[in-house]
């Protein structure tokens, strides 16, 4: 792509890093809102009973605010163009067990990225 083509489609991005929820759980919810209009995506997040919905709703609102304030985009025409999650560092914890043994508990973290674009 040339520079002119890339400039024609403005995008608004929001990132949340080190979110204390496993990426697999976040991915399920991201698949629900990908390629949806922003207002519909907010409604989906509000009424889906998953733990990942709370940080994702906050992130989507942040992306919408970024689009409005930083890029002068029309909020009514925004849609979720990209929604990615990657694994962050794992917090390693120890669970005491019988006879002096210790079991490892891995508490996974996520890095989430949302990209909003305006509909043509």
Secondary structure as GFF3:
##gff-version 3
##sequence-region A 1 120
A	DSSP	alpha_helix	3	8	.	.	.	ID=ss1
A	DSSP	beta_strand	11	19	.	.	.	ID=ss2
A	DSSP	alpha_helix	23	33	.	.	.	ID=ss3
A	DSSP	alpha_helix	38	47	.	.	.	ID=ss4
A	DSSP	alpha_helix	52	71	.	.	.	ID=ss5
A	DSSP	three_ten_helix	75	77	.	.	.	ID=ss6
A	DSSP	beta_strand	78	87	.	.	.	ID=ss7
A	DSSP	beta_strand	91	96	.	.	.	ID=ss8
A	DSSP	three_ten_helix	98	100	.	.	.	ID=ss9
A	DSSP	beta_strand	102	107	.	.	.	ID=ss10
A	DSSP	beta_strand	110	118	.	.	.	ID=ss11
###
